[in-house]
Amino acid sequence: MPQYSLHINGAIHQVDVDADTPVLWVLRDHLQLVGTKYGCGIGQCGACTIHLNGNAIRSCSLPVSAVVNAEMKLTTIEGLSKDGTHPVQKAWLEIDVVQCGYCQAGQIMSAAALLERNPNPSEEDIRNAMTGNLCRCGTYTRINKAVAMAAKDL
Amino acid sequence: MTHIKTHFNRRSFLKVSAVGGAGLMLQFSWLSGLAHSSSNAEAVEGLFNINAFIRMNEDGTVTIMSPNPEIGQNVKTSMPLIVAEELDVDWDQVQVEQAPLDTEKYTRQLAGGSQSIRQGWDSLRMAGATARYLMLASAAKLWSMSPDELVTDKGMVKHLPSGKSIAYQDLLQEAATIEVPEEVPLKDPKDFKLIGTFVKNVDGKGIVTGKPLFGLDYMEKGTAIAMIVHPPAFGMQLDGYNADKAKNMPGIKKIFTVNTALDKPQWSDVNAFNELLVVVGDSTWQVMKAKEVLEVRWKTLGTLEATTAHLDSFSSVFDKSEGELGRKDGDPDGVFASADKVVESGYTGAFLAHNTMEPMNFFADVSADKARLIGPIQTPEQLRQSAASLLNMPESKIFVDMTRMGGGFGRRLYGNFGLEAAAISKAYGGPIKLIYTREDDMTQGTYRPSYHIKYRAALDKKGNLTAFEVKGSGIPSSPLFPDRFPAGTVEHYKATHYGIDTNISTGAWRAPRSNFVAGAEQSFLDEVAEAAGKDPIDFRLQLFDRAIKNPVGEGNDYDPERYAGVLKLVRDKSNWGNKMPNVYRGVAAYYSHNSYVAQVFDLEKVDDANIRIKKVWCAVDCGIVVNKEGAINQVEGGIIDGIGHCMYSQLTFEKGATQQQNFDGYHLIRNNEAPLEIAVFFVDNGIAPTGLGEPSLPPVAGALANALYKATGTRYYRQPYMVVPQQPKFVG
């Protein structure tokens, strides 16, 4: 199997995996970074959202061989902040968004990427940006409040 | 002052013991005399007596074990909160730990029926109050005073006249010697300091930082990944397979079949596919790829069902048999024959998948003489019983532990995936982690049944309801609750059940049966109120008035005053009578899982082709609100989940297979389809609390349909409402 070097959360990780292995499973199975979740495997639910150079991407649909360039920096929920102090994480706790919590790492990564490119999103911007992340518990109104709160705190 | 018994009967016990250093352990057990042989998931109501386990530590912290599975209903926060209130400690002093399955220490370690809070209320209060009493008595002994002269506050015992005070942690050794009295005093609810406040989720920090809390995250060294291949359709079975290509794929360890059929299945063993093909390998992706190249032959054993045939069977179900009478008051047939006006409508709902965001999974390590099963399960005790039978091993050799669950909604009441993991580990000969793909999860479910209900109402000249008839059918069984509203409010009433056989596996789904009946009934009542020329809220209140003053029949399963109470509250809060430009309103109320909920939906037309849900007003009577933060969150979530499922979601069948296999085909509500605003109001009545995981979902389908009617002029008879052709688009 080929060996790849990946830039994740500020460190370089070596993995031996098939070229077509999605980044999601490299994170979960090979690097024990399990904060990134599996939900659908086809880029529909957003549970696996991570950042590639600050942009939100679906790690379930991204083969590992596509992100081995040294310029490609990946960030997962574990690397978003050292101790849960990213404004989005803080807002999530303040608004008490979570119910079951499974989708929330993906939601937070989508929200953080939105605020990175648009620090003053309108309500509509927030809803549109967060629409790729499913939540069966139905925490959407809280998610939107938390994103707006985080934007103020940036 | 209210007192509560510390021993309810001869089968209960309370143990106080000193633990390492100066710690104190209080263990309360009610060895429930009630049988655990309920025939279905809904019957779990009434079986419950929560047991508590409190450890008071020498550093002043208090560890409260949370025995019940956490599926997002937030019991891991709200149940310990009740203990902490009566114990009178600061919430900051409390640590909460998830307890493993331990039937010697706890009973009913089960999540279902929104029952945890309702049935735990007295027991949890007693546990905290007993510990508080021990603190008071210890300080009294130390200071040679009477406990009556002392008070507690934030983990301290105080003697106010002298200013003396002592922390709980300095009383623990003394407390271990105090005899527990037969009764201990409870706080007056007006003195509550924690209950009724906004308390954050105890697992919040772990969740937002991506800690490995969930079943899918649980791994042990040397664990192989396992996946199943199940028949592609209900009515099919494995016939044979060729694994030559798959077994030579990289990382693949073993390909084999397992059978999880049990001699005596219990209610939690719903499963359409017992014989499965299994692939075990080093990593998830390798196993997924090997699954794809397996050559499998299937044989058809039963009917391959289709949604078109289901709808056909609904159209004739009420003519084919007499059905099973659920309730009859007066002479409905006679009244209908001579009624001034009769309103009649039928309502249909699709099969629904649970679609917990975390797909089914389980860890199993089975050896010759013991088994460890760890994962997300709402019914750990039932899983252990069934695993013992499947593995032919005594229950005492099987350890079951619960992880946090990425949603339950009823799916994880049925532990077939846990049994499969056990069977796979045994056959493989080592620890495995079974993971369902989303497709496995959606195509092998215990679905919400498909339903069809027909209502008939008779009105007299003044628009009074004189007779009401409901016929309920479902695949496989009727969803009706014959003793619920409007039973008891109308002189002549009849409810009849009809069933239609199926080989599709079905089960409890968030607010079982209510999740469909409420929408149908509340849509129909809107039509009846309109035919009677009455305001829909006034029309309902008149019915409740009848049930309050002079109820019809016996065994009415609701309190008409509390029912009317939530309708009045939502009417007042939403300014119901107030007409606003471009706002189209609908109302509904429903009682389920011991709580009362009424809702008003405000829709607005964005333009001729698009409608938006502007605001949802919701009034709730669940008695005392334990944790306001969690309670509002549950209510909001139930509303959004309810909108999604009545509006968008459906599972349809062709040739026995679901036509939706993943979220590209199955429409789960998305952020931009949720209401812009939800306002939640609670009735403040001091009644003992009831649950909130389910009750806010059922009325949604009614309130939304009734508001849509105002906006579009169309009545919505078939869920999901999106299937109605040529209607406006719903936008966020």
HADDOCK unambig.tbl for C-alpha pairs under 7 A between the chains (distance, minus, plus):
assign (segid A and resid 21 and name CA) (segid B and resid 285 and name CA) 6.25 0.50 0.50
assign (segid A and resid 25 and name CA) (segid B and resid 284 and name CA) 6.85 0.50 0.50
assign (segid A and resid 25 and name CA) (segid B and resid 285 and name CA) 6.63 0.50 0.50
assign (segid A and resid 29 and name CA) (segid B and resid 283 and name CA) 6.38 0.50 0.50
assign (segid A and resid 34 and name CA) (segid B and resid 212 and name CA) 6.16 0.50 0.50
assign (segid A and resid 34 and name CA) (segid B and resid 217 and name CA) 5.88 0.50 0.50
assign (segid A and resid 35 and name CA) (segid B and resid 210 and name CA) 3.84 0.50 0.50
assign (segid A and resid 35 and name CA) (segid B and resid 211 and name CA) 5.88 0.50 0.50
assign (segid A and resid 35 and name CA) (segid B and resid 212 and name CA) 6.42 0.50 0.50
assign (segid A and resid 39 and name CA) (segid B and resid 357 and name CA) 5.78 0.50 0.50
assign (segid A and resid 39 and name CA) (segid B and resid 358 and name CA) 6.11 0.50 0.50
assign (segid A and resid 39 and name CA) (segid B and resid 359 and name CA) 6.80 0.50 0.50
assign (segid A and resid 39 and name CA) (segid B and resid 438 and name CA) 6.62 0.50 0.50
assign (segid A and resid 40 and name CA) (segid B and resid 438 and name CA) 5.11 0.50 0.50
assign (segid A and resid 40 and name CA) (segid B and resid 662 and name CA) 6.63 0.50 0.50
assign (segid A and resid 40 and name CA) (segid B and resid 663 and name CA) 6.96 0.50 0.50
assign (segid A and resid 44 and name CA) (segid B and resid 663 and name CA) 5.95 0.50 0.50
assign (segid A and resid 44 and name CA) (segid B and resid 664 and name CA) 6.41 0.50 0.50
assign (segid A and resid 45 and name CA) (segid B and resid 663 and name CA) 6.95 0.50 0.50
assign (segid A and resid 77 and name CA) (segid B and resid 209 and name CA) 6.11 0.50 0.50
assign (segid A and resid 77 and name CA) (segid B and resid 210 and name CA) 5.76 0.50 0.50
assign (segid A and resid 78 and name CA) (segid B and resid 209 and name CA) 5.89 0.50 0.50
assign (segid A and resid 78 and name CA) (segid B and resid 210 and name CA) 5.84 0.50 0.50
assign (segid A and resid 84 and name CA) (segid B and resid 208 and name CA) 6.87 0.50 0.50
assign (segid A and resid 84 and name CA) (segid B and resid 209 and name CA) 5.55 0.50 0.50
assign (segid A and resid 89 and name CA) (segid B and resid 208 and name CA) 5.87 0.50 0.50
assign (segid A and resid 93 and name CA) (segid B and resid 204 and name CA) 6.21 0.50 0.50
assign (segid A and resid 93 and name CA) (segid B and resid 205 and name CA) 7.00 0.50 0.50
assign (segid A and resid 96 and name CA) (segid B and resid 200 and name CA) 5.82 0.50 0.50
assign (segid A and resid 96 and name CA) (segid B and resid 201 and name CA) 6.63 0.50 0.50
assign (segid A and resid 98 and name CA) (segid B and resid 204 and name CA) 6.90 0.50 0.50
assign (segid A and resid 99 and name CA) (segid B and resid 72 and name CA) 4.34 0.50 0.50
assign (segid A and resid 99 and name CA) (segid B and resid 73 and name CA) 6.49 0.50 0.50
assign (segid A and resid 99 and name CA) (segid B and resid 74 and name CA) 6.73 0.50 0.50
assign (segid A and resid 100 and name CA) (segid B and resid 71 and name CA) 5.60 0.50 0.50
assign (segid A and resid 100 and name CA) (segid B and resid 72 and name CA) 3.48 0.50 0.50
assign (segid A and resid 100 and name CA) (segid B and resid 405 and name CA) 6.49 0.50 0.50
assign (segid A and resid 100 and name CA) (segid B and resid 406 and name CA) 5.23 0.50 0.50
assign (segid A and resid 100 and name CA) (segid B and resid 407 and name CA) 5.43 0.50 0.50
assign (segid A and resid 101 and name CA) (segid B and resid 207 and name CA) 6.01 0.50 0.50
assign (segid A and resid 101 and name CA) (segid B and resid 406 and name CA) 6.48 0.50 0.50
assign (segid A and resid 102 and name CA) (segid B and resid 357 and name CA) 6.54 0.50 0.50
assign (segid A and resid 102 and name CA) (segid B and resid 358 and name CA) 6.51 0.50 0.50
assign (segid A and resid 102 and name CA) (segid B and resid 406 and name CA) 4.79 0.50 0.50
assign (segid A and resid 103 and name CA) (segid B and resid 357 and name CA) 6.67 0.50 0.50
assign (segid A and resid 104 and name CA) (segid B and resid 208 and name CA) 6.75 0.50 0.50
assign (segid A and resid 105 and name CA) (segid B and resid 208 and name CA) 6.03 0.50 0.50
assign (segid A and resid 105 and name CA) (segid B and resid 210 and name CA) 6.17 0.50 0.50
assign (segid A and resid 127 and name CA) (segid B and resid 671 and name CA) 5.92 0.50 0.50
assign (segid A and resid 127 and name CA) (segid B and resid 672 and name CA) 5.15 0.50 0.50
assign (segid A and resid 128 and name CA) (segid B and resid 672 and name CA) 6.27 0.50 0.50
assign (segid A and resid 130 and name CA) (segid B and resid 671 and name CA) 6.26 0.50 0.50
assign (segid A and resid 131 and name CA) (segid B and resid 670 and name CA) 5.58 0.50 0.50
assign (segid A and resid 131 and name CA) (segid B and resid 671 and name CA) 4.80 0.50 0.50
assign (segid A and resid 131 and name CA) (segid B and resid 672 and name CA) 5.80 0.50 0.50
assign (segid A and resid 134 and name CA) (segid B and resid 670 and name CA) 5.91 0.50 0.50
assign (segid A and resid 136 and name CA) (segid B and resid 356 and name CA) 6.45 0.50 0.50
assign (segid A and resid 136 and name CA) (segid B and resid 357 and name CA) 6.44 0.50 0.50
assign (segid A and resid 136 and name CA) (segid B and resid 641 and name CA) 6.58 0.50 0.50
assign (segid A and resid 137 and name CA) (segid B and resid 637 and name CA) 5.45 0.50 0.50
assign (segid A and resid 137 and name CA) (segid B and resid 641 and name CA) 6.54 0.50 0.50
assign (segid A and resid 138 and name CA) (segid B and resid 637 and name CA) 4.11 0.50 0.50
assign (segid A and resid 138 and name CA) (segid B and resid 638 and name CA) 6.77 0.50 0.50
assign (segid A and resid 138 and name CA) (segid B and resid 640 and name CA) 5.11 0.50 0.50
assign (segid A and resid 138 and name CA) (segid B and resid 641 and name CA) 5.35 0.50 0.50
assign (segid A and resid 139 and name CA) (segid B and resid 637 and name CA) 5.55 0.50 0.50
assign (segid A and resid 140 and name CA) (segid B and resid 671 and name CA) 5.43 0.50 0.50
assign (segid A and resid 140 and name CA) (segid B and resid 674 and name CA) 6.85 0.50 0.50
